[in-house]
Amino acid sequence: MQDSIVQMREVTKRIGKRTIIDKLTLDLPRGEVFGFLGPNGAGKTTTIRMMVGLMSLTSGEIKIEGHSIENEYEQAIKHVGAIVENPEMYKYLTGYQNLVHYARMMPGVTEHRVKEVVSLVGLEARIHDKVKTYSLGMRQRLGVAQAVLHKPRLLILDEPTNGLDPAGIRELRDYLRKLAKDEGIAVFVSSHLLSEMELMCDRVAIIQNGRLIDVRTLQSREETSSARRVLIEVDRTQDAVQALAASGQAAELAATGFIVIQGDRSGIAAANAALVRAGINVYAIREDVKSLEDQFLEVTGGERIG
């Protein structure tokens, strides 16, 4: 993929006779939040450790902005920001002092950039308070600010929502999507919270036993104008099927008691109008969409996420 920040090619990791990662090939495009899913022991953390140079590859190649993580480590890693689980901060310093401290370690990070990332993660009101007074969600956001200080092209987050309450999870999710779009970076997220990944990610890769088994695009709900499977709840199902057939719309009864039709937006509206004309009460119309959890269990054969 031409506009990919990360290219993984035939990445393999063996420890002894055991293959942890088996010929993983994957591209991470800029401007996307990309999820990484797999059951316990699938190789998610091993992959992240190889991406940041903490573990060597047995074979294959990982390039970040065109630079090999093994052969050109400094050129590759300068494009990376990462948080593994909870970010560690100096709790006796303020949030601002923590960021200034990290900024001094990285060439080219100006005071303006520090203020910019504070605004980006929405911490302006509390940035001069000591970190020991921050909630876990605020510390996560400060960690994101620290990780993107040097304008990385890739942000890697391993279980970023650990320990967060629902409000904190939503805040972090919104900021990550904003980061991807506003900063044009690739955000690579490993998590076991499928419902959150579904809301956060543009696409997800699913690995099992060290092998990539699928990459799924998570379409936004307002996207689809093409034909889709729709469930309709009515009071007289048999009469409803006949009314739809008379209007030229094929329908069938689902085991759940709903009527099932296939149609685009205009077709669904026409079916609803036909049912109303026939004097049938319509209680609900909803798209029959498989959740990310359903898709995950389908492709992994029911293995638990972890």
C-alpha positions in Angstrom: 0.0 0.0 0.0 1.6 3.2 -1.2 0.4 5.5 1.7 1.2 3.0 4.5 3.2 4.2 7.5 4.0 0.6 8.5 4.7 -2.4 6.2 5.1 -5.8 7.7 6.2 -8.5 5.3 6.3 -12.2 6.2 7.1 -11.4 9.8 8.0 -14.5 11.7 9.0 -15.1 15.3 10.1 -18.4 16.7 11.2 -19.2 20.2 12.8 -22.7 20.3 10.6 -24.9 18.3 7.5 -22.8 18.9 6.3 -20.4 16.2 4.8 -17.3 17.9 4.2 -15.2 14.8 3.9 -17.0 11.4 4.5 -15.0 8.2 2.5 -11.9 9.3 2.0 -9.4 6.4 0.1 -6.2 7.2 -0.1 -2.5 6.1 -1.1 0.3 8.4 -2.2 3.4 6.5 -2.0 7.0 7.8 -5.1 8.7 9.2 -6.7 5.5 10.5 -7.3 3.9 13.9 -6.3 0.2 13.3 -7.3 -2.4 15.7 -5.4 -5.6 16.5 -7.4 -8.5 17.9 -6.7 -12.1 18.8 -7.4 -14.7 21.4 -5.1 -15.2 24.4 -1.6 -16.2 23.2 -2.3 -15.2 19.6 0.8 -13.1 19.4 -0.5 -9.5 19.8 2.1 -8.4 22.4 4.9 -10.2 20.6 4.1 -8.3 17.4 4.1 -4.9 19.2 7.4 -5.7 20.9 8.9 -6.4 17.5 7.4 -3.2 16.0 9.2 -1.1 18.7 12.5 -3.0 18.6 12.2 -4.7 22.0 12.2 -8.2 20.4 14.1 -9.4 17.3 12.5 -10.9 14.2 13.3 -14.5 13.3 12.6 -13.6 9.7 10.7 -11.1 7.6 10.8 -7.3 7.8 9.0 -4.4 9.5 9.4 -1.0 7.9 8.2 2.3 9.5 8.1 5.2 7.0 10.3 3.1 4.8 13.0 2.4 7.4 13.7 -1.2 8.7 13.1 -1.5 12.4 16.1 -3.9 12.5 18.6 -2.4 10.1 17.7 1.3 10.5 16.4 1.4 14.1 17.0 5.1 14.9 15.5 6.3 11.6 12.5 4.0 12.1 11.8 4.5 15.8 11.9 8.3 15.7 8.5 8.0 13.9 7.0 6.0 16.7 5.1 6.9 19.9 3.9 4.1 22.2 2.1 3.5 25.4 2.0 0.0 26.8 -0.8 -0.3 29.4 -0.7 2.6 31.9 1.7 5.4 31.1 4.2 6.1 33.9 4.5 9.8 35.0 6.2 11.7 37.7 3.3 12.1 40.0 4.9 14.9 42.1 5.2 17.1 39.0 2.4 18.8 37.2 1.2 17.5 33.8 2.9 20.4 32.1 6.2 19.8 33.9 6.1 16.1 32.9 5.6 17.1 29.2 8.5 19.7 29.4 10.7 17.0 30.9 10.0 14.6 28.1 10.3 17.4 25.5 13.9 18.0 26.6 14.8 14.5 25.6 13.6 15.0 22.0 15.2 17.4 19.6 12.9 20.0 18.0 10.0 19.9 20.4 9.1 23.5 21.1 7.0 25.1 23.9 4.4 25.8 21.2 4.2 22.1 20.5 3.8 21.3 24.2 0.8 23.6 24.3 -0.5 22.2 21.1 -0.7 18.6 22.4 -2.2 19.8 25.7 -5.0 21.3 23.6 -5.2 18.2 21.4 -6.0 16.0 24.4 -8.2 18.5 26.2 -6.2 19.0 29.3 -5.9 22.8 29.3 -7.9 23.2 32.5 -5.8 20.7 34.6 -2.3 20.7 32.9 -0.7 22.8 35.8 -2.1 20.5 38.5 0.1 17.7 39.9 -0.3 14.4 38.2 -1.1 12.7 41.5 -4.5 14.5 41.5 -5.4 13.2 38.0 -7.9 10.5 37.3 -6.7 7.4 35.4 -8.4 8.7 32.3 -6.6 12.0 32.6 -3.3 10.2 33.0 -4.0 8.2 29.9 -4.6 11.4 28.0 -1.4 12.9 29.3 0.3 9.7 28.2 -1.1 10.2 24.7 0.1 13.8 24.8 3.6 12.7 25.8 3.7 10.0 23.1 2.8 12.4 20.3 5.0 15.3 21.4 7.6 14.6 18.7 4.9 14.3 16.0 5.2 10.5 15.4 3.7 9.0 12.3 2.7 5.9 14.3 1.1 5.7 17.7 1.1 2.2 19.3 -1.3 1.5 22.2 -1.4 -1.8 24.0 -4.6 -2.1 26.1 -5.1 1.7 26.4 -8.4 1.4 28.1 -7.2 -0.8 31.0 -8.7 0.5 34.3 -10.7 3.3 32.7 -14.4 3.9 33.6 -16.9 4.2 30.7 -16.5 8.0 30.5 -12.7 7.7 30.4 -13.0 5.1 27.7 -15.2 7.3 25.6 -12.9 10.3 26.1 -9.8 8.3 25.0 -11.7 6.9 22.0 -12.7 10.3 20.8 -9.2 11.7 21.2 -7.6 8.8 19.3 -10.0 9.3 16.4 -9.2 13.0 16.5 -5.5 12.4 16.5 -5.7 10.0 13.6 -7.7 12.5 11.5 -6.1 15.8 12.6 -2.5 14.7 12.8 -2.6 12.2 9.9 -1.0 9.4 12.0 -1.6 5.7 12.1 -3.0 4.6 15.5 -2.4 0.9 16.2 -4.5 -0.4 19.1 -4.4 -3.8 20.7 -7.3 -4.5 23.0 -9.6 -7.2 24.3 -12.7 -4.8 24.5 -14.5 -5.7 21.3 -17.3 -3.3 21.8 -14.9 -0.4 22.2 -12.7 -1.5 19.3 -15.9 -1.5 17.1 -16.6 2.2 18.0 -12.9 3.3 17.9 -11.4 1.6 14.9 -11.6 2.1 11.1 -10.4 -1.4 10.5 -9.3 -4.4 12.5 -6.9 -7.2 11.9 -7.6 -10.6 13.6 -4.8 -13.0 14.3 -5.0 -16.5 15.7 -2.1 -18.8 16.6 0.3 -16.2 15.2 -1.3 -16.1 11.8 -3.3 -13.2 10.2 -6.7 -14.7 9.5 -8.7 -11.6 8.5 -8.8 -7.8 8.1 -12.2 -6.2 8.5 -13.4 -2.7 7.6 -15.8 -1.3 10.2 -18.2 0.8 8.1 -19.8 3.8 9.7 -23.6 3.4 10.2 -24.4 6.3 7.8 -22.4 4.9 4.9 -24.4 2.1 3.4 -26.9 2.9 0.7 -26.5 -0.5 -0.9 -28.8 -3.5 -0.3 -28.7 -4.8 3.3 -30.6 -7.3 5.4 -33.4 -5.7 7.4 -35.6 -7.0 10.2 -39.2 -5.7 10.6 -41.3 -6.3 13.7 -45.1 -6.4 12.9 -48.3 -7.6 14.5 -49.5 -10.0 11.7 -46.5 -11.7 10.2 -48.2 -13.8 7.5 -50.4 -11.0 6.3 -47.3 -8.8 6.2 -45.3 -11.2 4.0 -48.3 -11.4 1.6 -48.6 -7.6 1.6 -45.0 -7.2 0.7 -45.2 -9.9 -2.0 -48.1 -8.0 -3.5 -46.0 -4.9 -3.6 -43.1 -6.7 -5.3 -40.9 -7.1 -2.2 -39.7 -10.5 -1.3 -39.8 -11.3 2.4 -39.4 -14.2 4.7 -40.0 -15.1 8.3 -37.1 -15.3 10.7 -37.0 -17.7 13.6 -37.1 -14.8 15.9 -40.5 -13.8 14.6 -39.3 -10.8 12.6 -39.9 -10.4 8.9 -36.6 -10.3 6.9 -36.2 -8.3 3.7 -33.3 -7.2 1.5 -33.2 -3.6 0.4 -31.6 -0.2 0.2 -32.9 2.9 2.0 -35.6 3.6 -0.6 -36.6 0.0 -0.7 -37.0 -0.2 3.1 -39.2 3.0 3.0 -41.3 1.4 0.2 -41.8 -1.8 2.2 -42.8 0.2 5.3 -45.4 2.2 3.2 -46.8 -1.1 1.8 -47.3 -2.5 5.3 -49.0 0.6 6.5 -51.3 0.6 3.5 -52.3 -3.0 4.3 -53.3 -1.9 7.8 -50.4 -3.8 9.5 -48.8 -2.3 12.6 -45.0 -1.8 12.2 -43.3 -1.8 15.6 -39.7 -1.7 14.7 -37.3 -1.7 11.6 -33.6 -2.4 12.1 -30.7 -3.5 10.1 -29.4 -7.0 10.8 -25.7 -6.2 11.3 -23.2 -8.6 12.8 -21.3 -7.1 15.6 -17.5 -7.2 15.8 -17.9 -9.8 18.5 -20.0 -12.0 16.2 -17.5 -11.6 13.4 -14.6 -12.3 15.8 -16.1 -15.5 17.1 -17.1 -16.6 13.6 -13.5 -16.4 12.2 -11.8 -17.7 15.3 -14.1 -20.6 15.9 -15.3 -19.2 19.2 -11.9 -18.7 20.9 -11.9 -16.1 23.7 -10.4 -12.7 23.1 -7.5 -11.7 25.4 
